Amino acid sequence: MIPKIRLRNVSKHFSAGAGEISALENVNLTVNSGDFVTLVGPSGCGKSTLFNILVGLSPPDPGSELYIDGKPQPPDHLLGRVAFMPQRDMLMPWRTTLDNAILAAEIDGMPRKEARKRALASIDRFGLRGFEQHYPGESSGGMRQRVALMRTFMFERDIMLLDEPFGALDALTRAMMQRWLLQVWEGANRTVLFITHDIDEAIFLGDRALVMSARPGHIKTEVPVPLRRPRTPDVVTSHEFVELKRALLAAVEDESRKAFDAMAAIT
């Protein structure tokens, strides 16, 4: 099987005054088609930087290799190749639910009439029936995230990068959104990379959970998640889930400690 995404020795350094910041160092990663891969690690380890490289917003260092479907991807060819949802929903306050949902498709060249037709056909799947004409200021946090995710799905790409999409939600809404996302993903044939700081979320959603090291970030540990799908709420209390959580917590806490010690040494 040809991997959907393959990264080889991807690095990223930034200039910082008279010095340099090493954000990523030799990241190697393989993701197969249809995988749901979660990414965890300490703050500042380069998770979002890695996503910015994958979506074409920031070029990697020379010598980095990126492949999609087995084909090398020059950095200037990546923009628009994958669908991306950043941490904030980024909804336009003057556009309704429906018009926010079609924004990426419109920018991609889909006629507005066709985009609205497709959005209306999918509105039930995203739990937005009856809210088509609501504005962001009239919607709850969970509803806004559904609109943002619908916009991301409507940007019809087979790779989706989701950067902590539920990070700002309360625990109950977050759990509901996780289950809903899996239902949508399982019927959409998309490959997903999902950043989170929540260990339970990383396990509940993913086929694999990847732990990034303290900066400069690289993939330190890969934890397979062999839990059956579809995932039900009671899985989080199972023995298998608890054992996975123990292993993942140990890896993340070790890297977080290194990151804290490095910051303490600087200050």
Protein Blocks (a to p, Z undefined) as FASTA:
>chain_A
ZZfbdcehiacdddehjbccdfbghiacdddehiacdddddehilmmmmmmmmnopaccd
ehiacdeehiacdfklmgopaccddfbloiafkbcfklmmmmmmmmnopafklmmmmmmm
mmmmnopghilmpcfklpcfklmmmmmmmmmmmmccfbdcdehkllmpcfklmmmmmmmm
mmmmmmnopacddddfbfklmmmmpmbdcdddddddddfbdcddfbdcdddfklmmpmkl
mmmmmmmmmmmmmmmmmmmmmmmmmZZ
